Amino acid sequence: VDHDFIKTYGMQMAAGRAFSTDHPTDSSAFIINETAVKEIGWGKPENAIGKKFNWGLGKKGTIIGVVKDFHYNSLQQKVTPVVMHIMPLQSGWYSFISVKINTANATHTLAEMQNAWKRVLPNHPFNYFFVDEDYNKQYATEQRLGSLSVMFSILTIFISCLGLFGLVMVAVQQRVKEIGVRKVLGASVSGIAGLLSADFLKLVAIAIVIASPVAWWLMNVWLNDFAYHVRVEWWVLVAAAVIAVFIAVLTVSIRAIKAAMANPVKALKAE
């Protein structure tokens, strides 16, 4: 890296200091992250400051700082040890130039950067990308999975509601005389609607009991692919069950209330 790398990316120091042009000796200094301190076995970040360090390719120096762990890969992977050191621009090791810009007028800023690039390196193309967009590409698969899950969930709920509505219509048609007799004997609309809905709600309850552990297991299997992830809390499954019951009650009630409000005389005359 160069002297401004840590400052440009807004990284925080856990101990020691960042690279600085005020210290010429920083050309042979090192900065490591918290994970590297733990892997080496130095304990606290403060313990690493001033320790001698060998990069492994012939460069030796002293550790002047420990940067707090930061994610440079997706959250599917754990943070691994990082070593930072200064390399001269003439070394040819640099692949990218990181620039922090004000995005209020990004188009104009990029145009000015391109002009400056052409003046300095006219024989090299000006290619750029935004770090946040490039980082988010690591989650493209999860984003597609999320979109597909939402679409298929909506389609599944819609088809289920159609099937449930059809079952209610068949049940009402089979019990039309029973509904008429109950109405004549003084049964209320809510009572008849509740009677018709009860059988279907039992089926929904059975489905919830079967589906909840399966859903919990599948979500945990998916989350286990991430080194850092949330826990599947119990209230998520309860909320899903409440929503499922609400949708089922709404679907069943539409037809059940209509049947309960029908004229009992017509129901008793029906063949």
Disulfide bonds with the S-S distance in Angstrom:
none
